[in-house]
């Protein structure tokens, strides 16, 4: 029996690629999937904030938010945060996790947070 050792290819997680696409085409993403919200947004100065690590103290789990964008509304000084959490699988406690993320994001930035 002959064994052939293949070189290990570098694994590119689909999550990372999806996040890069959304960040690169953020305005187009929002316009395509959330047109009623996108029409109010000023995409001229979108800032992607650090992907914070949140600890769920009661469960002892750590989670990192996927995409958090800071931008203004058109014609206003109002700053909003848009949290995008793409997921390729069903998760029973997803709404609870989003609530925890919302509360931690609000606690840190004290501005309106919208989840999509």
HUURKA-V377781 format. One line per field, one symbol per residue. ss: DSSP state (H for helix, E for strand, L for the rest). phi: phi as a letter, one per 20 degrees, with the letter a starting at -180 (. if undefined). Layout:
# HUURKA-V377781
ss = ???
phi = ???
This chain:
# HUURKA-V377781
ss = LLLLLLLLLLLLLHHHHHHHHHHHLHHHHHHHHLHHHHLLEEEEEEEELLLLEEEELLLLEEEELLEEEEEEELLLLLEEEEEELLLLLLLLLHHHHHHHHHHHHHHHHLLEEEEL
phi = .dedeeffefedffgfffffffffdfffffffecffeffeeeefcedeegffdddegfemddcdfeccddbdegmcefdcddddcfbebfcgeggfffffggffffgfdlcgcddc
